[in-house]
Amino acid sequence: MSDTDVAASVAATPAGSSSELDRLTAPVPAVQDGGPDMVQLLTPEGQRVPDARYDPIVDALTDEDLRGFYRDLVLIRRIDTEATALQRQGELGIWASLLGQEAAQVGSGRALRPQDYAFPTYREHGVAWCRGVDPLNLLGLFRGVNHGGWDPNEKNFHLYTIVIGAQTLHATGYAMGVQKDGAVGTGDLERDTAVIAYFGDGATSQGDVSESLVFAGVMNAPIVFFCQNNQWAISEPNERQTRGPLYRRASGFGFPGQRVDGNDVLAVYAVTRAALDAARGGQGPTFLEAFTYRMGAHTTSDDPTKYRVSAEVEVWKHRDPIERLKAWLAHEGKADIAFFESVEKEADEVAVHVREGCLSMPDPDGTQMFDHVYVEPHPLVERERAEFLAYQAGFEDGGH
């Protein structure tokens, strides 16, 4: 239909009726519908959907790999549940739950190679797990006893970024550096490197993200922009952020975009693996939109019942990423009851480890705030350190 035809159709439509105008002004897509372009390999009921583009990637996975996906999903959800409980009990200052987004994070995290580098937001607990970060390091950050606690260069997993969208700039710059190092398109599977930048649907409204897309497209940087569209930017729904699917934005910057069912760990793994392979091979960036849902609050300081209806949440409960994978594994004979029970037992053990480890964390020495302000010693920082020590000493001799 041409623009003229659309205009004529709208003009001829009686006021108040279902019309072409309604279609044009409706949210695209509805929160419950990923649309026909969404890649899905497992239905919510656990039925396998064939896809010639991505079947070879999934078929290459062993049964052990597939059971590993399930284990990851269950354990990271249990860690998340325990962390939420710890915050409610006053042991963490705040916590950003990933409930509902486990498949988006595990699928993409397991698609990374060791040399790839990930730049997270503050919710990528599942990706952190896949990169070997101890969950206690995450809890330490939200407890206020460390600044992250892991070595980003050891894990190839950057520290959490609180400033919305800022990490996409860091990731794009790092990807451009990888190009300068000649670690793209060499054909060496252990050298060629890709970068992945995580962000949410709300971050797409930030200028930093658009600037990153510009630089990545123009420079053909080896980066995958991984947008977890969980439908809500705190209390702002998708239709307040965009008039069209987020993945389509990529075309305006000159590179491909793809929407994937973010609750389908097989689809997320396959689509992300293909995008990362393309980036390592010198084919440039890709924008992936993982269509998922934030089942819990934005953080533990948020109350989602104030701005969304329970019926919407109920719809997404039936798309649970763990249950669909469990159903498929059981139906295909790739996992049995003994396996599922062993994972539940391990989840209980991990929960104990997380809780006991969190409660036993020592308070940091107050002088640590001065330790890494500059690479080299700085006279101003040293003077402030001395003043702080003198202030603390005043409590010891009864001066305060």
MARKELUM-888767 format. One record per atom (N, C-alpha, C): y, x, z; residue in one letter. Coordinates in steps of 0.02 Angstrom, whole numbers, padded with zeros to 5 digits, always signed. Layout:
N
YXZA/...
end
This chain:
400
-00060+00043+00000M/+00000+00000+00000M/+00062+00045+00000M/+00107+00032-00046S/+00168+00072-00050S/+00217+00052+00004S/+00269+00094+00014D/+00321+00078+00064D/+00355+00012+00046D/+00364-00001-00019T/+00396-00063-00041T/+00352-00123-00023T/+00286-00115-00035D/+00239-00170-00020D/+00238-00184+00055D/+00238-00131+00095V/+00237-00140+00167V/+00300-00176+00190V/+00357-00155+00164A/+00420-00187+00183A/+00420-00261+00164A/+00394-00276+00105A/+00391-00346+00082A/+00345-00386+00126A/+00287-00355+00145S/+00240-00390+00187S/+00270-00406+00255S/+00305-00357+00284V/+00336-00367+00349V/+00389-00421+00346V/+00430-00419+00293A/+00485-00467+00287A/+00459-00538+00278A/+00400-00545+00246A/+00374-00612+00232A/+00333-00640+00290A/+00323-00600+00343T/+00281-00623+00398T/+00320-00665+00446T/+00296-00726+00463P/+00330-00768+00512P/+00334-00734+00580P/+00390-00745+00614A/+00400-00715+00680A/+00346-00741+00728A/+00321-00695+00769G/+00274-00714+00822G/+00202-00716+00801G/+00187-00704+00736S/+00117-00707+00714S/+00087-00637+00712S/+00019-00635+00709S/-00015-00572+00699S/+00001-00548+00628S/+00022-00488+00620S/+00051-00468+00556S/+00045-00394+00542S/+00068-00377+00483E/+00073-00307+00466E/+00120-00271+00513E/+00171-00305+00537L/+00217-00275+00585L/+00180-00257+00650L/+00134-00302+00672D/+00095-00288+00731D/+00052-00225+00721D/+00024-00220+00662R/-00018-00162+00647R/+00022-00098+00649R/+00082-00101+00621L/+00124-00041+00617L/+00150-00019+00686L/+00159-00067+00730T/+00189-00050+00795T/+00137-00043+00850T/+00073-00055+00835A/+00021-00049+00885A/+00008+00024+00900A/-00013+00041+00962P/-00032+00110+00978P/-00089+00132+00932P/-00087+00194+00910V/-00138+00220+00865V/-00168+00282+00897V/-00232+00280+00915P/-00274+00221+00919P/-00268+00189+00987P/-00303+00133+00998A/-00305+00103+01064A/-00342+00150+01111A/-00328+00143+01176V/-00356+00190+01224V/-00432+00190+01223V/-00463+00135+01204Q/-00535+00132+01205Q/-00567+00155+01139Q/-00526+00172+01089D/-00553+00184+01022D/-00530+00251+00996D/-00578+00295+00985G/-00561+00361+00958G/-00548+00361+00883G/-00562+00306+00849G/-00548+00302+00778G/-00604+00330+00735G/-00602+00316+00670P/-00656+00336+00625P/-00661+00411+00613P/-00606+00448+00627D/-00606+00520+00614D/-00635+00560+00673D/-00650+00527+00728M/-00674+00562+00787M/-00746+00585+00777M/-00759+00648+00791V/-00827+00675+00787V/-00865+00656+00851V/-00921+00623+00842Q/-00964+00604+00898Q/-01036+00617+00879Q/-01071+00656+00920L/-01141+00672+00908L/-01188+00637+00956L/-01161+00615+01013L/-01200+00575+01061L/-01160+00513+01079L/-01190+00455+01069T/-01156+00394+01089T/-01155+00388+01165T/-01114+00343+01193P/-01115+00334+01265P/-01184+00315+01293P/-01226+00286+01250E/-01294+00267+01271E/-01343+00325+01265E/-01320+00381+01239G/-01364+00439+01232G/-01403+00441+01168G/-01379+00408+01116Q/-01413+00410+01051Q/-01380+00464+01007Q/-01421+00502+00973R/-01397+00558+00931R/-01369+00531+00866R/-01308+00552+00850V/-01275+00533+00787V/-01276+00593+00740V/-01307+00587+00682P/-01310+00645+00636P/-01242+00659+00605P/-01228+00723+00594D/-01166+00744+00562D/-01181+00810+00526D/-01181+00809+00461A/-01202+00866+00421A/-01159+00928+00435A/-01097+00918+00455R/-01053+00975+00468R/-01072+01013+00531R/-01095+00976+00582Y/-01104+01007+00647Y/-01177+01008+00671Y/-01221+00974+00636D/-01291+00974+00656D/-01321+01044+00660D/-01306+01089+00612P/-01336+01156+00617P/-01316+01193+00680P/-01256+01182+00705I/-01234+01215+00766I/-01274+01189+00826I/-01283+01123+00830V/-01320+01093+00885V/-01394+01111+00880V/-01420+01111+00818D/-01491+01126+00808D/-01509+01197+00830D/-01459+01241+00829A/-01471+01311+00848A/-01476+01320+00923A/-01457+01269+00961L/-01461+01272+01034L/-01533+01264+01057L/-01553+01303+01106T/-01620+01297+01134T/-01620+01241+01187T/-01680+01220+01206D/-01685+01170+01259D/-01655+01196+01324D/-01662+01261+01335E/-01632+01292+01394E/-01556+01287+01392E/-01527+01298+01332D/-01455+01291+01324D/-01433+01220+01341D/-01470+01172+01316L/-01452+01102+01326L/-01458+01082+01400L/-01510+01106+01432R/-01516+01092+01504R/-01461+01128+01542R/-01439+01186+01516G/-01384+01221+01547G/-01319+01182+01544G/-01308+01147+01488F/-01250+01103+01483F/-01251+01051+01539F/-01309+01020+01547Y/-01314+00968+01599Y/-01301+00997+01668Y/-01330+01053+01681R/-01320+01086+01746R/-01246+01100+01757R/-01212+01127+01707D/-01141+01141+01713D/-01102+01077+01730D/-01117+01024+01694L/-01080+00961+01704L/-01088+00935+01776L/-01150+00936+01800V/-01163+00909+01866V/-01131+00953+01921V/-01139+01019+01914L/-01114+01063+01966L/-01037+01062+01969L/-01005+01062+01911I/-00932+01063+01914I/-00905+00997+01939I/-00939+00942+01925R/-00916+00878+01954R/-00924+00879+02030R/-00979+00908+02054R/-00989+00911+02127R/-00936+00956+02159R/-00920+01011+02127I/-00867+01055+02153I/-00801+01017+02157I/-00787+00980+02104D/-00725+00941+02100D/-00723+00888+02155D/-00779+00854+02165T/-00782+00803+02217T/-00772+00833+02286T/-00802+00890+02298E/-00795+00923+02363E/-00723+00946+02374E/-00692+00972+02322A/-00622+00995+02328A/-00576+00937+02343A/-00588+00880+02310T/-00547+00821+02324T/-00554+00799+02397T/-00616+00800+02422A/-00627+00782+02492A/-00593+00831+02539A/-00596+00895+02523L/-00563+00945+02565L/-00488+00934+02567L/-00459+00915+02511Q/-00387+00902+02512Q/-00371+00841+02555Q/-00412+00789+02549R/-00400+00729+02589R/-00407+00744+02664R/-00445+00796+02681Q/-00454+00814+02751Q/-00405+00866+02774Q/-00356+00882+02732G/-00302+00927+02751G/-00317+01001+02742G/-00372+01017+02705E/-00391+01087+02697E/-00362+01118+02633E/-00338+01078+02587L/-00304+01102+02527L/-00237+01068+02522L/-00188+01104+02495G/-00122+01074+02489G/-00120+01019+02437G/-00158+01029+02383I/-00161+00981+02327I/-00222+00999+02286I/-00245+00953+02244W/-00301+00967+02199W/-00292+00924+02136W/-00304+00955+02079A/-00300+00920+02014A/-00372+00909+01990A/-00395+00848+01995S/-00464+00831+01979S/-00477+00831+01904S/-00538+00852+01885L/-00557+00849+01815L/-00605+00792+01801L/-00614+00746+01850L/-00663+00693+01844L/-00656+00655+01778L/-00711+00654+01739G/-00711+00621+01674G/-00703+00669+01616G/-00677+00729+01630Q/-00662+00777+01577Q/-00711+00836+01577Q/-00767+00829+01611E/-00814+00884+01617E/-00841+00907+01550E/-00858+00861+01506A/-00888+00879+01442A/-00838+00916+01398A/-00775+00896+01400A/-00724+00930+01360A/-00718+01003+01381A/-00724+01015+01446Q/-00715+01083+01471Q/-00778+01126+01464Q/-00835+01098+01481V/-00897+01136+01476V/-00915+01148+01403V/-00907+01097+01361G/-00924+01107+01290G/-00882+01161+01258G/-00817+01160+01270S/-00773+01211+01241S/-00783+01278+01275S/-00793+01278+01341G/-00802+01341+01377G/-00864+01378+01356G/-00918+01342+01343R/-00980+01374+01323R/-00978+01395+01249R/-00930+01372+01212A/-00923+01392+01141A/-00890+01461+01135A/-00859+01484+01188L/-00824+01549+01188L/-00873+01607+01189L/-00854+01661+01155R/-00891+01723+01161R/-00860+01765+01216R/-00895+01816+01241P/-00868+01856+01296P/-00799+01885+01282P/-00786+01907+01220Q/-00723+01939+01204Q/-00666+01890+01192Q/-00681+01826+01186D/-00628+01776+01176D/-00588+01768+01241D/-00526+01744+01233Y/-00482+01739+01291Y/-00457+01667+01297Y/-00461+01641+01358A/-00441+01571+01371A/-00378+01569+01414A/-00333+01523+01396F/-00272+01512+01434F/-00273+01440+01460F/-00283+01430+01525P/-00291+01363+01553P/-00225+01333+01578P/-00228+01269+01596T/-00175+01238+01634T/-00194+01247+01708T/-00194+01194+01746Y/-00212+01196+01817Y/-00272+01150+01831Y/-00304+01126+01777R/-00359+01078+01786R/-00424+01103+01754R/-00424+01162+01726E/-00482+01186+01688E/-00535+01217+01733E/-00556+01181+01784H/-00606+01207+01830H/-00674+01216+01795H/-00688+01173+01746G/-00751+01180+01709G/-00752+01241+01665G/-00695+01257+01634V/-00691+01317+01592V/-00695+01378+01637V/-00662+01376+01694A/-00666+01431+01742A/-00739+01445+01761A/-00776+01391+01773W/-00847+01398+01790W/-00885+01432+01734W/-00871+01412+01673C/-00905+01442+01615C/-00887+01515+01606C/-00828+01536+01629R/-00807+01605+01622R/-00825+01647+01683R/-00863+01617+01729G/-00887+01656+01786G/-00840+01663+01844G/-00789+01621+01847V/-00742+01622+01903V/-00773+01585+01963V/-00775+01617+02021D/-00801+01585+02081D/-00757+01526+02099D/-00787+01467+02109P/-00746+01409+02128P/-00703+01420+02189P/-00724+01464+02234L/-00684+01478+02294L/-00617+01509+02276L/-00614+01546+02221N/-00550+01572+02198N/-00502+01516+02179N/-00530+01464+02149L/-00488+01406+02131L/-00463+01372+02194L/-00508+01361+02242L/-00487+01327+02303L/-00437+01369+02343L/-00445+01435+02339G/-00398+01479+02374G/-00328+01470+02347G/-00322+01460+02283L/-00256+01449+02253L/-00225+01385+02280L/-00264+01331+02282F/-00237+01267+02305F/-00233+01263+02382F/-00264+01310+02416R/-00258+01315+02488R/-00198+01358+02508R/-00173+01397+02460G/-00115+01438+02472G/-00130+01506+02501G/-00191+01530+02491V/-00209+01595+02519V/-00216+01649+02465V/-00210+01632+02402N/-00209+01682+02349N/-00168+01656+02290N/-00159+01699+02242H/-00121+01680+02182H/-00167+01669+02122H/-00228+01653+02135G/-00277+01644+02083G/-00342+01676+02103G/-00338+01739+02124G/-00395+01772+02154G/-00445+01803+02107G/-00436+01796+02041W/-00482+01828+01995W/-00442+01874+01948W/-00478+01921+01919D/-00448+01968+01872D/-00451+01937+01802D/-00395+01917+01773P/-00396+01884+01708P/-00428+01927+01654P/-00419+01993+01658N/-00447+02036+01606N/-00521+02048+01615N/-00546+02038+01675E/-00618+02042+01686E/-00653+01980+01659E/-00624+01922+01672K/-00655+01859+01652K/-00632+01835+01583K/-00580+01866+01556N/-00548+01841+01494N/-00528+01768+01503N/-00503+01754+01562F/-00481+01687+01582F/-00416+01696+01621F/-00361+01674+01590H/-00296+01685+01620H/-00288+01646+01685H/-00240+01666+01725L/-00226+01629+01786L/-00200+01560+01769L/-00210+01513+01815Y/-00187+01445+01805Y/-00111+01444+01793Y/-00091+01400+01749T/-00020+01392+01733T/+00003+01322+01753T/+00053+01320+01796I/+00078+01256+01822I/+00132+01228+01776I/+00173+01271+01747V/+00227+01249+01702V/+00196+01218+01640V/+00211+01155+01628I/+00177+01117+01575I/+00191+01147+01506I/+00138+01167+01472G/+00142+01191+01404G/+00158+01264+01396G/+00180+01298+01449A/+00201+01368+01443A/+00144+01413+01420A/+00082+01397+01441Q/+00026+01440+01424Q/+00011+01442+01349Q/+00034+01392+01312T/+00023+01393+01239T/+00063+01449+01207T/+00121+01464+01234L/+00160+01521+01210L/+00125+01586+01226L/+00101+01592+01288H/+00065+01653+01308H/+00004+01663+01263H/-00032+01609+01251A/-00094+01613+01211A/-00078+01633+01139A/-00026+01604+01111T/-00008+01620+01042T/+00013+01692+01036T/+00052+01716+01084G/+00072+01786+01083G/+00012+01832+01089G/-00035+01814+01132Y/-00096+01855+01140Y/-00135+01855+01074Y/-00140+01797+01042A/-00177+01793+00979A/-00144+01836+00925A/-00079+01836+00924M/-00043+01879+00875M/-00057+01952+00891M/-00063+01969+00955G/-00080+02037+00974G/-00150+02057+00952G/-00196+02009+00957V/-00264+02021+00933V/-00263+02039+00859V/-00221+02005+00821Q/-00213+02022+00750Q/-00189+02094+00742Q/-00139+02112+00780K/-00111+02179+00776K/-00163+02232+00793K/-00210+02214+00837D/-00262+02261+00857D/-00318+02266+00805D/-00314+02225+00753G/-00366+02226+00702G/-00432+02197+00724G/-00430+02150+00772A/-00491+02120+00799A/-00504+02050+00771A/-00486+02040+00707V/-00496+01976+00674V/-00521+01990+00603V/-00574+01953+00584G/-00597+01956+00515G/-00632+02020+00495G/-00657+02058+00543T/-00691+02121+00525T/-00765+02110+00511T/-00792+02053+00532G/-00863+02041+00524G/-00904+02067+00582G/-00873+02101+00629D/-00907+02126+00689D/-00908+02070+00741D/-00966+02042+00754L/-00971+01985+00799L/-00952+02001+00871L/-00957+02064+00890E/-00940+02084+00957E/-00868+02106+00964E/-00833+02111+00908R/-00762+02133+00910R/-00714+02077+00892R/-00729+02041+00839D/-00684+01988+00817D/-00671+01939+00874D/-00608+01923+00886T/-00587+01886+00945T/-00547+01824+00927T/-00558+01772+00965A/-00518+01711+00959A/-00488+01695+01027A/-00435+01655+01026V/-00400+01634+01087V/-00402+01558+01089V/-00408+01530+01149I/-00406+01457+01156I/-00353+01440+01208I/-00311+01392+01192A/-00258+01370+01237A/-00271+01297+01256A/-00276+01285+01321Y/-00289+01218+01346Y/-00223+01185+01367Y/-00218+01121+01352F/-00160+01082+01375F/-00178+01008+01368F/-00136+00966+01397G/-00149+00894+01396G/-00105+00857+01348G/-00117+00793+01341D/-00077+00752+01295D/-00004+00752+01314D/+00011+00753+01379G/+00080+00754+01400G/+00117+00817+01379G/+00081+00873+01377A/+00112+00936+01358A/+00134+00937+01285A/+00106+00894+01243T/+00125+00894+01173T/+00198+00872+01164T/+00228+00843+01216S/+00298+00823+01213S/+00344+00880+01233S/+00315+00937+01253Q/+00355+00995+01273Q/+00372+01038+01213Q/+00432+01064+01213G/+00453+01108+01159G/+00412+01171+01153G/+00387+01197+01210D/+00347+01258+01208D/+00286+01249+01164D/+00255+01191+01166V/+00195+01179+01126V/+00213+01179+01051V/+00266+01145+01033S/+00287+01144+00963S/+00304+01213+00938S/+00338+01252+00980E/+00355+01320+00960E/+00292+01362+00949E/+00243+01351+00992S/+00179+01387+00985S/+00145+01369+00920S/+00146+01305+00903L/+00115+01283+00840L/+00151+01313+00780L/+00216+01320+00784V/+00254+01351+00729V/+00232+01423+00720V/+00234+01462+00773F/+00217+01533+00768F/+00144+01542+00747F/+00099+01503+00776A/+00028+01510+00759A/+00016+01495+00685A/+00048+01442+00660G/+00039+01424+00590G/+00068+01476+00543G/+00128+01498+00557V/+00161+01545+00512V/+00125+01613+00512V/+00103+01634+00571M/+00070+01699+00577M/-00005+01696+00566M/-00032+01636+00555N/-00104+01628+00545N/-00143+01658+00604N/-00120+01644+00664A/-00148+01674+00724A/-00218+01647+00739A/-00262+01688+00767P/-00331+01667+00782P/-00335+01627+00848P/-00310+01566+00847I/-00306+01527+00908I/-00329+01455+00896I/-00361+01427+00946V/-00379+01357+00946V/-00338+01322+01000V/-00299+01273+00979F/-00260+01233+01025F/-00305+01174+01047F/-00324+01175+01110F/-00372+01125+01135F/-00335+01076+01180F/-00321+01018+01152C/-00284+00966+01187C/-00333+00916+01218C/-00334+00913+01284Q/-00375+00862+01317Q/-00332+00799+01325Q/-00343+00754+01279N/-00306+00691+01281N/-00341+00644+01330N/-00318+00645+01393N/-00349+00601+01443N/-00311+00536+01450N/-00269+00520+01401Q/-00235+00456+01393Q/-00173+00447+01437Q/-00166+00488+01489W/-00110+00478+01535W/-00077+00544+01553W/-00012+00548+01540A/+00029+00605+01562A/+00059+00584+01629A/+00023+00596+01682I/+00035+00567+01748I/+00036+00491+01739I/+00094+00459+01737S/+00096+00386+01730S/+00118+00363+01661S/+00126+00409+01614E/+00149+00391+01547E/+00089+00386+01499E/+00077+00328+01469P/+00021+00320+01423P/+00036+00352+01355P/-00016+00358+01315N/-00009+00390+01249N/+00046+00359+01207N/+00052+00293+01208E/+00101+00261+01163E/+00173+00278+01181E/+00184+00306+01241R/+00251+00329+01258R/+00262+00401+01237R/+00209+00432+01211Q/+00213+00502+01192Q/+00211+00512+01116Q/+00176+00467+01081T/+00164+00479+01010T/+00151+00413+00975T/+00169+00410+00911R/+00155+00351+00870R/+00092+00360+00828R/+00061+00417+00833G/+00001+00429+00794G/-00046+00476+00831G/-00107+00483+00808P/-00155+00528+00840P/-00129+00599+00845P/-00140+00631+00901L/-00111+00696+00914L/-00138+00749+00866L/-00202+00745+00848Y/-00231+00797+00805Y/-00197+00800+00737Y/-00166+00745+00715R/-00133+00745+00650R/-00070+00787+00649R/-00045+00805+00707R/+00015+00847+00709R/+00004+00914+00676R/-00058+00937+00679A/-00073+01004+00652A/-00053+01010+00579A/-00062+00957+00540S/-00047+00962+00469S/+00026+00978+00456S/+00070+00955+00501G/+00141+00970+00493G/+00157+01043+00504G/+00111+01079+00537F/+00122+01150+00550F/+00079+01193+00504F/+00042+01161+00459G/+00007+01198+00407G/-00063+01220+00423G/-00095+01188+00472F/-00165+01205+00485F/-00204+01143+00506F/-00271+01148+00506P/-00311+01087+00517P/-00313+01063+00589P/-00324+00998+00596G/-00333+00966+00660G/-00394+00922+00659G/-00425+00911+00716Q/-00485+00871+00720Q/-00489+00836+00787Q/-00507+00773+00787R/-00520+00737+00849R/-00595+00737+00863R/-00613+00748+00927V/-00683+00750+00946V/-00690+00707+01009V/-00748+00676+01016D/-00763+00637+01076D/-00766+00685+01135D/-00716+00683+01178G/-00712+00729+01233G/-00762+00715+01288G/-00799+00660+01285N/-00851+00645+01334N/-00920+00662+01307N/-00923+00692+01249D/-00985+00711+01216D/-00989+00787+01214D/-01028+00816+01259V/-01029+00889+01265V/-01057+00922+01203V/-01103+00890+01168L/-01130+00920+01106L/-01077+00923+01052L/-01039+00869+01044A/-00987+00867+00993A/-00932+00917+01009A/-00912+00920+01072V/-00859+00966+01091V/-00881+01038+01079V/-00942+01053+01098Y/-00968+01121+01087Y/-00968+01138+01013Y/-00995+01094+00972A/-01002+01109+00900A/-00934+01116+00866A/-00889+01069+00880V/-00824+01071+00847V/-00784+01132+00870V/-00786+01147+00934T/-00750+01205+00959T/-00780+01270+00933T/-00846+01272+00930R/-00880+01332+00903R/-00858+01345+00831R/-00856+01292+00791A/-00835+01300+00722A/-00763+01324+00717A/-00719+01297+00759A/-00648+01316+00757A/-00639+01388+00780A/-00675+01408+00831L/-00670+01477+00855L/-00697+01526+00803L/-00753+01508+00771D/-00780+01551+00718D/-00730+01560+00662D/-00696+01506+00644A/-00645+01510+00591A/-00588+01556+00612A/-00567+01550+00674A/-00512+01592+00699A/-00532+01666+00698A/-00592+01681+00722R/-00615+01750+00723R/-00622+01778+00653R/-00638+01734+00605G/-00648+01756+00536G/-00584+01763+00497G/-00527+01752+00529G/-00463+01760+00495G/-00437+01698+00461G/-00466+01639+00476Q/-00444+01578+00444Q/-00388+01542+00481Q/-00365+01572+00535G/-00306+01545+00569G/-00320+01493+00621G/-00268+01458+00643P/-00274+01412+00700P/-00304+01344+00681P/-00326+01310+00734T/-00350+01241+00729T/-00325+01203+00790T/-00309+01140+00780F/-00289+01096+00835F/-00346+01048+00848F/-00375+01050+00907L/-00429+01004+00926L/-00403+00956+00979L/-00415+00892+00968E/-00397+00841+01016E/-00461+00812+01045E/-00474+00828+01108A/-00533+00801+01142A/-00513+00734+01172A/-00540+00681+01143F/-00522+00612+01163F/-00563+00594+01224F/-00532+00594+01282T/-00568+00584+01344T/-00527+00539+01390T/-00542+00542+01454Y/-00506+00498+01501Y/-00505+00529+01570Y/-00447+00526+01601R/-00439+00551+01669R/-00461+00495+01717R/-00522+00501+01743M/-00550+00448+01784M/-00516+00443+01853M/-00491+00498+01877G/-00458+00498+01942G/-00383+00500+01936G/-00352+00522+01990A/-00279+00528+01992A/-00258+00592+01956A/-00194+00594+01938H/-00167+00655+01906H/-00177+00714+01952H/-00157+00707+02014T/-00174+00753+02068T/-00185+00710+02130T/-00202+00742+02185T/-00214+00704+02246T/-00149+00675+02275T/-00092+00692+02247S/-00029+00662+02269S/-00010+00601+02228S/-00054+00581+02183D/-00040+00526+02136D/-00082+00465+02153D/-00056+00406+02137D/-00094+00343+02146D/-00095+00306+02079D/-00148+00314+02039P/-00150+00283+01973P/-00153+00207+01973P/-00169+00176+02030T/-00171+00103+02031T/-00101+00073+02023T/-00050+00114+02030K/+00018+00091+02022K/+00038+00080+01949K/+00000+00110+01903Y/+00022+00107+01833Y/-00033+00094+01782Y/-00096+00088+01802R/-00147+00070+01753R/-00196+00020+01785R/-00228-00018+01742V/-00270-00073+01766V/-00342-00048+01774V/-00378-00079+01821S/-00446-00058+01836S/-00493-00072+01778S/-00478-00123+01737A/-00522-00139+01681A/-00526-00082+01632A/-00471-00046+01623E/-00471+00012+01578E/-00518+00067+01605E/-00515+00078+01670V/-00558+00128+01700V/-00631+00108+01693V/-00646+00043+01700E/-00715+00020+01694E/-00743+00032+01625E/-00702+00024+01574V/-00724+00038+01505V/-00748+00110+01499V/-00709+00156+01528W/-00726+00227+01521W/-00783+00248+01566W/-00797+00210+01619K/-00855+00227+01661K/-00919+00224+01620K/-00921+00181+01571H/-00981+00174+01529H/-00985+00229+01476H/-00936+00273+01475R/-00938+00329+01428R/-00947+00395+01465R/-00975+00392+01524D/-00982+00450+01567D/-01017+00507+01530D/-00988+00567+01532P/-01017+00623+01494P/-01084+00647+01522P/-01094+00640+01586I/-01157+00664+01616I/-01214+00616+01601I/-01202+00552+01609E/-01255+00503+01598E/-01279+00501+01526E/-01234+00509+01479R/-01256+00507+01409R/-01300+00567+01392R/-01282+00626+01417L/-01323+00685+01404L/-01390+00679+01440L/-01390+00654+01501K/-01452+00645+01538K/-01500+00598+01501K/-01472+00543+01476A/-01514+00495+01439A/-01546+00526+01378A/-01508+00566+01341W/-01533+00598+01280W/-01586+00650+01296W/-01572+00692+01347L/-01620+00744+01366L/-01686+00714+01387L/-01682+00660+01426A/-01743+00627+01449A/-01781+00595+01391A/-01745+00562+01348H/-01777+00527+01291H/-01811+00577+01244H/-01779+00635+01234E/-01806+00684+01188E/-01859+00730+01220E/-01871+00720+01284G/-01921+00761+01318G/-01897+00832+01331G/-01832+00842+01332K/-01805+00909+01343K/-01793+00924+01417K/-01798+00873+01458A/-01791+00881+01530A/-01829+00826+01565A/-01857+00842+01623D/-01897+00792+01660D/-01865+00779+01728D/-01897+00735+01766I/-01870+00715+01831I/-01863+00776+01877I/-01912+00820+01874A/-01910+00880+01917A/-01847+00921+01904A/-01829+00927+01840F/-01768+00964+01823F/-01706+00930+01851F/-01701+00865+01840F/-01642+00829+01863F/-01636+00833+01940F/-01692+00829+01974E/-01691+00833+02047E/-01671+00904+02070E/-01693+00954+02033S/-01676+01023+02052S/-01601+01036+02044S/-01572+01005+01993V/-01500+01013+01982V/-01461+00979+02039V/-01484+00920+02059E/-01452+00885+02115E/-01456+00926+02179E/-01513+00957+02190K/-01522+01000+02249K/-01474+01059+02246K/-01470+01090+02187E/-01424+01146+02179E/-01352+01124+02190E/-01334+01064+02167A/-01267+01038+02177A/-01251+01032+02251A/-01300+01009+02290D/-01290+01005+02362D/-01276+01074+02392D/-01313+01124+02368E/-01304+01192+02394E/-01236+01219+02374E/-01214+01205+02314V/-01149+01228+02291V/-01094+01195+02333V/-01103+01131+02348A/-01053+01095+02388A/-01046+01127+02457A/-01102+01146+02487V/-01100+01179+02553V/-01064+01246+02547V/-01080+01284+02494H/-01047+01348+02483H/-00972+01341+02476H/-00951+01290+02439V/-00880+01279+02428V/-00845+01259+02494V/-00876+01212+02530R/-00844+01189+02592R/-00841+01244+02644R/-00897+01277+02657E/-00897+01329+02708E/-00852+01388+02688E/-00853+01405+02624G/-00811+01459+02601G/-00737+01443+02607G/-00719+01381+02593C/-00649+01361+02598C/-00625+01363+02671C/-00666+01335+02715L/-00646+01331+02786L/-00643+01400+02819L/-00679+01449+02792S/-00680+01515+02822S/-00630+01563+02790S/-00591+01540+02743M/-00541+01584+02711M/-00489+01607+02761M/-00478+01672+02767P/-00426+01696+02813P/-00357+01684+02784P/-00309+01674+02829D/-00240+01669+02806D/-00217+01738+02781D/-00179+01739+02728P/-00157+01804+02700P/-00105+01837+02745P/-00103+01902+02741D/-00050+01941+02774D/+00016+01923+02740D/+00066+01906+02780G/+00130+01885+02752G/+00163+01936+02708G/+00146+02000+02718T/+00178+02053+02678T/+00150+02055+02607T/+00096+02020+02594Q/+00068+02021+02526Q/+00117+01994+02474Q/+00165+01953+02496M/+00212+01926+02448M/+00255+01980+02416M/+00257+02039+02446F/+00298+02093+02419F/+00258+02142+02376F/+00191+02135+02375D/+00148+02187+02347D/+00152+02195+02271D/+00159+02141+02235H/+00152+02145+02162H/+00213+02116+02125H/+00270+02120+02157V/+00331+02095+02124V/+00349+02139+02065V/+00344+02205+02074Y/+00356+02253+02020Y/+00296+02300+02015Y/+00288+02330+01958V/+00233+02378+01949V/+00245+02439+01992V/+00306+02464+01993E/+00325+02522+02033E/+00363+02500+02095E/+00363+02541+02148P/+00402+02524+02208P/+00475+02512+02191P/+00504+02463+02224H/+00574+02444+02211H/+00612+02444+02277H/+00670+02477+02280P/+00705+02483+02344P/+00724+02416+02375P/+00743+02367+02335L/+00762+02302+02362L/+00702+02269+02394L/+00645+02271+02360V/+00584+02240+02386V/+00562+02275+02450V/+00567+02341+02451E/+00547+02378+02511E/+00593+02363+02570E/+00657+02354+02556R/+00703+02336+02610R/+00687+02267+02638R/+00671+02221+02593E/+00653+02153+02615E/+00587+02153+02653E/+00540+02195+02633R/+00477+02201+02669R/+00491+02225+02741R/+00533+02276+02748A/+00549+02303+02814A/+00583+02250+02858A/+00627+02210+02827E/+00661+02158+02865E/+00611+02105+02888E/+00564+02089+02846F/+00513+02040+02863F/+00469+02065+02920F/+00449+02129+02917L/+00408+02158+02970L/+00445+02159+03036L/+00510+02175+03033A/+00550+02176+03094A/+00555+02106+03124A/+00562+02056+03081Y/+00565+01987+03104Y/+00500+01967+03137Y/+00443+01985+03107Q/+00378+01969+03137Q/+00369+02005+03203Q/+00391+02067+03207A/+00384+02106+03269A/+00423+02074+03326A/+00475+02038+03310G/+00516+02005+03361G/+00477+01953+03400G/+00425+01925+03370F/+00384+01876+03405F/+00338+01910+03456F/+00321+01972+03442E/+00275+02007+03485E/+00306+02028+03551E/+00371+02046+03550D/+00404+02069+03611D/+00444+02014+03645D/+00435+01952+03623G/+00468+01896+03655G/+00540+01888+03635G/+00561+01921+03581G/+00630+01917+03560G/+00648+01851+03525G/+00599+01811+03508H/+00612+01747+03474H/+00581+01690+03514H/
end
